[in-house]
Amino acid sequence: MGVYKLDNLSAVVVEYIIDKILTGKYKEGDHILEMKIAEELDISRAPVREGIKELQNKGIIDFIPRRGNFVTRFNAEDRKEIFDIRLMLESSVLEILIKEKKLKDHDFHNLTKIMDEMLSILDIDMDDMEKTLKINKKDIELHRYLWEKSGSKRRMRILNNLYLQLQMAMMYDTNMTGDLEMTVKDHYDIIEYLKEGNLEKCKDALKNHIVFYRQGILEDM
């Protein structure tokens, strides 16, 4: 079973399928075959079934009776809704962070480090799909840091539940807009305004960042 020999096999299945989706090997609407994945990972079908069930619950895989499991198709309205929910919740996260002074010097150091790592990915010699995947993972890492620092368990739970759908939508829209550098540099504004405690400018910077992703959606509608 090679690199996939881990204790929690259903988690391995989830990671395996997500990687295939995010690297474009599985596309929207593709049929997910339980037996094929079991053979590829050299494991029994039970953990594969369990992993697929988890992805159904997260809205990543659709089960169609008598036909099977398929990668969920997100239309333009779906992706717009995901970004709208994100904008609403993350704006309130920024408000908590600033009004309650949740971020300390070491937090800004950590956030800057993540942004610098994100920026350095732009210079790595790799194909565009892999680069986009790495940058979007760092993008999510930075935002998750802020979600956790807010201490708002319910907002964090909702945003974490949206995590995979958000990552798929981000992959789709970064590929459409094609401007990875702008995606990366947006974050420096957000963090700078957080440091200044300027809530309105911080919200505007977040909105500009998310609207950038949504632009591809609006053009697609």
C-alpha positions as CSV (number, residue, x, y, z in Angstrom):
1,M,0.0,0.0,0.0
2,G,3.1,2.3,0.1
3,V,2.7,5.8,1.3
4,Y,-1.0,5.3,2.1
5,K,-0.3,2.8,4.9
6,L,-1.9,4.9,7.7
7,D,-4.1,4.0,10.6
8,N,-7.2,5.9,9.5
9,L,-7.8,4.4,6.1
10,S,-11.0,6.3,5.5
11,A,-9.0,9.6,6.0
12,V,-6.5,8.3,3.5
13,V,-9.3,7.8,1.0
14,V,-10.7,11.3,1.6
15,E,-7.2,12.8,1.1
16,Y,-6.7,10.7,-2.0
17,I,-9.9,11.7,-3.7
18,I,-9.5,15.4,-2.8
19,D,-6.0,15.4,-4.2
20,K,-7.3,13.9,-7.4
21,I,-10.1,16.6,-7.6
22,L,-7.8,19.5,-6.8
23,T,-5.1,18.4,-9.3
24,G,-7.7,18.0,-12.0
25,K,-7.5,14.2,-12.3
26,Y,-11.1,13.9,-11.2
27,K,-13.3,16.6,-12.8
28,E,-16.8,17.8,-11.9
29,G,-19.3,15.1,-12.8
30,D,-16.7,12.3,-12.9
31,H,-17.9,8.8,-11.7
32,I,-16.2,7.8,-8.5
33,L,-15.7,4.0,-8.5
34,E,-15.4,2.4,-5.1
35,M,-13.7,-0.8,-6.4
36,K,-11.2,1.2,-8.5
37,I,-10.1,3.3,-5.6
38,A,-9.8,0.2,-3.4
39,E,-7.5,-1.4,-6.0
40,E,-5.5,1.8,-6.4
41,L,-4.9,2.1,-2.7
42,D,-4.7,-1.7,-2.1
43,I,-7.2,-1.6,0.7
44,S,-10.6,-3.2,1.2
45,R,-13.8,-1.5,0.0
46,A,-15.1,-0.7,3.5
47,P,-12.9,2.3,4.3
48,V,-13.4,3.5,0.7
49,R,-17.1,3.4,1.2
50,E,-16.6,5.3,4.5
51,G,-14.4,8.0,2.9
52,I,-16.9,8.5,0.1
53,K,-19.7,8.8,2.6
54,E,-17.7,11.6,4.4
55,L,-17.2,13.5,1.2
56,Q,-21.0,13.1,0.5
57,N,-21.6,14.8,3.8
58,K,-19.2,17.6,3.0
59,G,-21.0,18.2,-0.4
60,I,-18.0,17.1,-2.5
61,I,-19.5,13.9,-3.9
62,D,-23.1,13.4,-5.0
63,F,-24.8,10.0,-4.7
64,I,-27.3,9.3,-7.4
65,P,-29.5,6.2,-6.7
66,R,-28.9,3.3,-9.1
67,R,-26.0,5.2,-10.7
68,G,-23.4,5.7,-8.0
69,N,-21.1,8.5,-6.8
70,F,-20.0,11.5,-8.8
71,V,-17.9,14.5,-8.2
72,T,-20.3,17.4,-7.3
73,R,-20.8,19.9,-10.1
74,F,-20.7,23.5,-8.7
75,N,-22.4,25.8,-11.0
76,A,-21.8,29.6,-11.0
77,E,-24.7,30.2,-8.5
78,D,-23.2,27.6,-6.1
79,R,-19.8,29.1,-6.2
80,K,-21.2,32.6,-5.8
81,E,-23.1,31.4,-2.7
82,I,-20.0,29.8,-1.2
83,F,-18.0,33.1,-1.6
84,D,-21.0,35.2,-0.3
85,I,-21.2,33.1,2.9
86,R,-17.4,33.3,3.3
87,L,-17.4,37.1,2.9
88,M,-20.2,37.5,5.5
89,L,-18.5,35.2,8.1
90,E,-15.0,36.4,7.5
91,S,-16.0,40.1,7.8
92,S,-17.4,39.3,11.2
93,V,-14.2,37.4,12.1
94,L,-12.2,40.5,11.3
95,E,-14.4,42.6,13.4
96,I,-13.9,40.3,16.4
97,L,-10.1,40.3,15.8
98,I,-9.9,44.1,15.8
99,K,-12.4,45.0,18.4
100,E,-11.2,42.4,20.9
101,K,-7.5,42.9,20.0
102,K,-7.0,39.2,19.5
103,L,-3.8,39.3,17.4
104,K,-0.4,39.8,19.1
105,D,3.0,40.5,17.6
106,H,3.8,36.8,17.2
107,D,0.6,36.3,15.3
108,F,1.5,39.0,12.8
109,H,4.9,37.4,12.5
110,N,3.3,34.0,11.7
111,L,0.8,35.6,9.3
112,T,3.6,37.4,7.4
113,K,5.6,34.2,7.3
114,I,2.6,32.4,5.6
115,M,2.3,35.3,3.1
116,D,6.0,35.2,2.3
117,E,5.8,31.5,1.7
118,M,2.8,32.0,-0.5
119,L,4.7,34.7,-2.5
120,S,7.8,32.4,-2.9
121,I,5.7,29.7,-4.6
122,L,5.3,32.1,-7.5
123,D,9.0,31.7,-8.3
124,I,9.1,27.9,-8.1
125,D,9.5,26.1,-11.4
126,M,6.4,23.9,-11.6
127,D,3.3,23.5,-13.7
128,D,0.5,26.1,-13.2
129,M,-2.0,23.6,-11.7
130,E,0.5,22.5,-9.0
131,K,1.4,26.1,-8.3
132,T,-2.3,27.1,-8.0
133,L,-2.9,24.2,-5.6
134,K,0.0,25.2,-3.4
135,I,-1.0,28.8,-3.3
136,N,-4.6,28.1,-2.5
137,K,-3.5,25.7,0.3
138,K,-1.4,28.6,1.8
139,D,-4.3,31.0,1.3
140,I,-6.7,28.7,3.3
141,E,-3.9,28.2,5.9
142,L,-3.7,32.0,6.5
143,H,-7.5,32.4,6.7
144,R,-7.9,29.4,9.0
145,Y,-5.3,31.0,11.3
146,L,-7.5,34.1,11.5
147,W,-10.7,32.0,12.0
148,E,-9.1,30.2,15.0
149,K,-7.7,33.3,16.5
150,S,-11.2,34.9,16.6
151,G,-12.2,32.2,19.1
152,S,-15.6,32.0,17.5
153,K,-16.3,28.3,17.5
154,R,-19.5,28.5,15.5
155,R,-18.1,30.7,12.7
156,M,-15.0,28.4,12.6
157,R,-17.1,25.3,12.4
158,I,-19.2,26.7,9.5
159,L,-16.1,27.9,7.7
160,N,-14.3,24.6,8.3
161,N,-17.3,22.7,7.0
162,L,-17.2,24.9,3.8
163,Y,-13.4,24.3,3.6
164,L,-13.4,21.7,0.8
165,Q,-16.1,23.4,-1.2
166,L,-14.2,26.6,-0.8
167,Q,-11.0,25.1,-2.0
168,M,-12.6,23.6,-5.1
169,A,-14.2,27.0,-5.9
170,M,-10.9,28.7,-5.4
171,M,-9.1,26.3,-7.7
172,Y,-11.8,26.8,-10.4
173,D,-11.7,30.6,-10.1
174,T,-8.0,31.1,-9.8
175,N,-7.6,29.1,-13.0
176,M,-10.2,31.3,-14.6
177,T,-8.7,34.6,-13.5
178,G,-5.2,33.3,-13.9
179,D,-3.6,36.1,-11.7
180,L,-1.9,34.3,-8.9
181,E,0.3,37.3,-8.0
182,M,-2.7,39.4,-7.3
183,T,-4.3,36.6,-5.2
184,V,-1.1,36.5,-3.1
185,K,-0.6,40.3,-2.7
186,D,-4.2,40.9,-1.6
187,H,-3.3,39.3,1.8
188,Y,-0.6,41.9,2.6
189,D,-3.3,44.6,2.6
190,I,-5.6,42.6,4.8
191,I,-2.9,41.9,7.4
192,E,-1.6,45.5,7.3
193,Y,-5.1,46.9,8.1
194,L,-5.5,44.3,10.8
195,K,-2.3,45.5,12.4
196,E,-3.5,49.1,12.1
197,G,-6.8,48.2,13.7
198,N,-8.6,49.8,10.7
199,L,-11.8,47.7,10.5
200,E,-13.3,49.4,7.5
201,K,-10.2,49.2,5.3
202,C,-9.6,45.7,6.5
203,K,-13.2,44.7,5.4
204,D,-12.7,46.5,2.1
205,A,-9.4,44.6,1.4
206,L,-11.1,41.3,2.2
207,K,-14.0,42.2,0.0
208,N,-11.7,43.1,-2.9
209,H,-9.9,39.8,-2.4
210,I,-13.0,37.7,-2.5
211,V,-14.6,39.8,-5.3
212,F,-11.5,39.0,-7.3
213,Y,-12.3,35.3,-7.0
214,R,-16.0,36.0,-7.7
215,Q,-15.2,38.0,-10.8
216,G,-14.6,34.8,-12.8
217,I,-18.0,33.6,-11.5
218,L,-19.9,36.7,-12.5
219,E,-18.3,36.5,-16.0
220,D,-19.4,32.9,-16.2
221,M,-23.1,33.6,-15.3
